[in-house]
Amino acid sequence: MWSTSATPASTSLPASTRKKNELLTLEIIHFYVELLDKYFGNVCELDIIFNFHKAYYMLDEMMIAGHMLETSKKQIHRVISNQDSIMEEAKEEAIPTRRR
């Protein structure tokens, strides 16, 4: 399990440990950007601005309390697709149908 738990600045860590933490953080950011890119298709800032709830939901599925929860991109996308389906069904039920 990956962890990005930060240590206080006053704690003296060996240089190799600090470097591992930096590389791990970069790897997690890269993983998240790949998820966003796959979902939105060539993700840009506007995708995140107008769909922040989806971007946040992906991050929530990926991490919890600074630890990687899920490392499978396919599993995360499956959960996101299910959530999208549920949201679409809820929208359809909320919109009253017109009768002639």
DODOKE-782535 format. One record per atom (N, C-alpha, C, CB): x, y, z; residue in one letter. Coordinates in steps of 0.1 Angstrom, whole numbers, padded with zeros to 4 digits, always signed. Last residue first. Glycine has a CB too. Layout:
! residues N
XYZA...
//
This chain:
! residues 100
-0496+0145-0230R-0504+0153-0239R-0518+0151-0238R-0500+0150-0253R-0473+0149-0204R-0484+0141-0210R-0492+0150-0219R-0493+0135-0199R-0439+0147-0197R-0450+0155-0201R-0461+0146-0207R-0446+0166-0212R-0423+0135-0167T-0426+0134-0181T-0438+0142-0185T-0428+0119-0185T-0400+0152-0145P-0414+0147-0148P-0416+0146-0163P-0424+0156-0141P-0369+0141-0135I-0376+0150-0145I-0390+0144-0148I-0367+0150-0158I-0361+0122-0118A-0364+0135-0112A-0371+0144-0122A-0352+0142-0107A-0354+0100-0133E-0366+0099-0124E-0370+0113-0119E-0362+0090-0113E-0332+0111-0146E-0343+0107-0154E-0356+0106-0145E-0341+0094-0162E-0314+0114-0124K-0319+0126-0132K-0331+0123-0140K-0307+0130-0141K-0311+0087-0117A-0317+0096-0108A-0322+0109-0115A-0307+0100-0097A-0298+0077-0140E-0311+0072-0136E-0318+0081-0127E-0309+0058-0130E-0274+0092-0138E-0283+0094-0149E-0297+0089-0146E-0277+0087-0162E-0263+0082-0114M-0267+0096-0115M-0276+0099-0127M-0254+0105-0117M-0259+0056-0121I-0268+0059-0110I-0273+0073-0111I-0261+0056-0096I-0239+0059-0141S-0252+0053-0144S-0263+0056-0133S-0250+0038-0145S-0218+0070-0126D-0224+0078-0136D-0238+0073-0140D-0215+0079-0149D-0213+0048-0109Q-0218+0060-0103Q-0224+0069-0114Q-0206+0068-0096Q-0203+0031-0129N-0215+0027-0121N-0221+0040-0115N-0211+0017-0110N-0180+0045-0136S-0191+0043-0146S-0204+0039-0139S-0186+0031-0156S-0166+0044-0112I-0170+0057-0117I-0181+0055-0128I-0158+0064-0124I-0161+0016-0111V-0168+0023-0101V-0174+0036-0105V-0160+0024-0088V-0145+0014-0134R-0158+0006-0133R-0167+0012-0122R-0154-0009-0129R-0123+0029-0128H-0132+0034-0139H-0145+0026-0139H-0125+0031-0152H-0113+0014-0108I-0117+0027-0105I-0127+0032-0115I-0105+0037-0103I-0106-0009-0122Q-0116-0010-0111Q-0121+0004-0108Q-0109-0016-0099Q-0087+0001-0140K-0099-0005-0145K-0110-0006-0134K-0096-0020-0150K-0066+0008-0123K-0073+0019-0130K-0087+0013-0136K-0065+0024-0142K-0058-0003-0092S-0063-0007-0105S-0071+0003-0112S-0071-0020-0103S-0053+0005-0067T-0043+0007-0076T-0047+0003-0090T-0030+0000-0072T-0069+0020-0040E-0071+0012-0051E-0060+0015-0061E-0085+0013-0057E-0058+0035-0019L-0068+0025-0016L-0069+0015-0027L-0082+0032-0013L-0029+0049-0007M-0036+0044-0019M-0045+0033-0015M-0025+0038-0029M-0034+0073+0019H-0029+0060+0015H-0036+0056+0002H-0031+0049+0026H-0045+0095+0030G-0031+0096+0025G-0025+0083+0021G-0023+0101+0036G-0072+0087+0035A-0063+0091+0046A-0048+0091+0042A-0065+0081+0058A-0074+0072+0004I-0081+0074+0017I-0070+0077+0028I-0091+0062+0021I-0077+0072-0032M-0069+0074-0019M-0079+0075-0007M-0060+0086-0020M-0095+0065-0052M-0081+0062-0053M-0074+0062-0040M-0074+0071-0063M-0119+0076-0046E-0119+0061-0048E-0104+0056-0048E-0125+0058-0062E-0112+0103-0044D-0117+0096-0032D-0117+0081-0034D-0131+0100-0029D-0106+0108-0071L-0095+0109-0060L-0099+0101-0048L-0092+0123-0057L-0131+0105-0081M-0120+0096-0086M-0109+0096-0075M-0115+0100-0099M-0144+0126-0068Y-0149+0112-0066Y-0138+0102-0070Y-0162+0109-0073Y-0131+0148-0080Y-0130+0145-0065Y-0134+0131-0062Y-0138+0155-0057Y-0140+0145-0106A-0126+0145-0103A-0123+0141-0088A-0119+0158-0107A-0167+0149-0101K-0163+0136-0107K-0148+0134-0104K-0165+0135-0122K-0167+0175-0091H-0173+0164-0083H-0169+0151-0088H-0188+0165-0083H-0158+0190-0112F-0149+0188-0100F-0154+0177-0092F-0148+0201-0092F-0164+0197-0138N-0167+0184-0133N-0159+0180-0121N-0165+0173-0144N-0154+0222-0144F-0169+0220-0146F-0173+0206-0141F-0172+0221-0160F-0127+0219-0137I-0135+0230-0132I-0150+0227-0132I-0132+0243-0139I-0119+0197-0153I-0118+0196-0138I-0127+0207-0132I-0104+0197-0133I-0122+0207-0178D-0129+0194-0174D-0130+0193-0159D-0121+0182-0180D-0106+0229-0178L-0120+0231-0178L-0128+0219-0174L-0125+0236-0192L-0080+0218-0179E-0084+0225-0167E-0100+0226-0166E-0078+0238-0166E-0083+0186-0195C-0078+0199-0195C-0084+0206-0182C-0082+0208-0208C-0076+0153-0208V-0082+0162-0198V-0075+0176-0198V-0079+0155-0184V-0081+0132-0229N-0073+0144-0230N-0078+0155-0221N-0072+0150-0245N-0108+0120-0215G-0102+0120-0229G-0094+0133-0231G-0113+0118-0239G-0119+0116-0190F-0123+0128-0198F-0118+0128-0212F-0118+0140-0191F-0107+0091-0183Y-0121+0094-0182Y-0126+0105-0191Y-0124+0097-0167Y-0080+0093-0189K-0087+0082-0195K-0102+0085-0194K-0084+0069-0188K-0073+0116-0174D-0071+0116-0189D-0079+0105-0196D-0056+0115-0192D-0077+0107-0148L-0085+0118-0154L-0084+0118-0169L-0080+0131-0148L-0058+0086-0147L-0072+0084-0145L-0081+0094-0151L-0075+0082-0130L-0034+0102-0151E-0038+0091-0161E-0053+0087-0160E-0029+0079-0159E-0035+0117-0128V-0037+0124-0141V-0040+0114-0152V-0024+0131-0144V-0031+0096-0109Y-0043+0104-0109Y-0046+0111-0122Y-0043+0114-0098Y-0005+0089-0116F-0015+0079-0116F-0029+0086-0117F-0015+0070-0104F+0009+0113-0110H+0009+0108-0124H-0003+0098-0126H+0022+0101-0127H+0005+0114-0082I+0000+0125-0091I-0001+0120-0105I+0009+0137-0090I+0020+0091-0075I+0005+0092-0072I-0001+0102-0081I+0003+0094-0057I+0045+0098-0083E+0039+0087-0089E+0024+0087-0087E+0045+0074-0083E+0050+0120-0066L+0050+0122-0081L+0043+0111-0088L+0064+0124-0086L+0051+0106-0042T+0041+0116-0044T+0039+0119-0059T+0045+0129-0037T+0073+0090-0046L+0060+0084-0044L+0049+0094-0047L+0059+0078-0030L+0093+0109-0048L+0090+0101-0060L+0077+0094-0058L+0101+0090-0062L+0092+0119-0022E+0090+0128-0033E+0086+0120-0046E+0102+0136-0036E+0099+0096-0007N+0086+0102-0005N+0082+0112-0017N+0086+0110+0008N+0124+0091-0017K+0114+0081-0019K+0100+0087-0018K+0116+0069-0010K+0138+0114-0007K+0137+0112-0021K+0126+0102-0025K+0150+0107-0027K+0136+0108+0021R+0130+0120+0015R+0128+0119+0000R+0138+0133+0018R+0152+0085+0021T+0138+0085+0025T+0131+0097+0020T+0137+0084+0040T+0177+0095+0013S+0171+0085+0005S+0156+0084+0008S+0178+0071+0007S+0184+0113+0034A+0181+0118+0021A+0174+0108+0012A+0194+0123+0014A+0168+0105+0065P+0179+0104+0056P+0175+0109+0042P+0183+0089+0055P+0153+0131+0084L+0152+0119+0077L+0164+0118+0068L+0139+0118+0068L+0145+0147+0113S+0156+0146+0103S+0155+0132+0097S+0170+0148+0109S+0118+0167+0119T+0123+0154+0119T+0134+0152+0109T+0112+0143+0117T+0108+0192+0113S+0118+0191+0123S+0124+0177+0124S+0112+0195+0137S+0087+0188+0095A+0100+0193+0090A+0111+0192+0100A+0098+0208+0086A+0070+0157+0100P+0073+0171+0103P+0086+0175+0098P+0072+0173+0118P+0060+0139+0071T+0066+0139+0084T+0069+0153+0087T+0080+0130+0084T+0030+0127+0055A+0041+0137+0056A+0047+0136+0070A+0037+0151+0053A+0020+0100+0037S+0020+0106+0050S+0032+0115+0052S+0019+0096+0062S+0014+0086+0015T+0021+0099+0013T+0021+0107+0026T+0013+0107+0002T+0018+0052+0006S+0014+0062+0016S+0021+0075+0013S+0017+0057+0031S+0006+0022-0008W+0013+0034-0009W+0009+0044+0002W+0012+0040-0023W+0009-0012+0000M+0000+0000+0000M+0009+0012+0000M-0010+0000+0012M
//
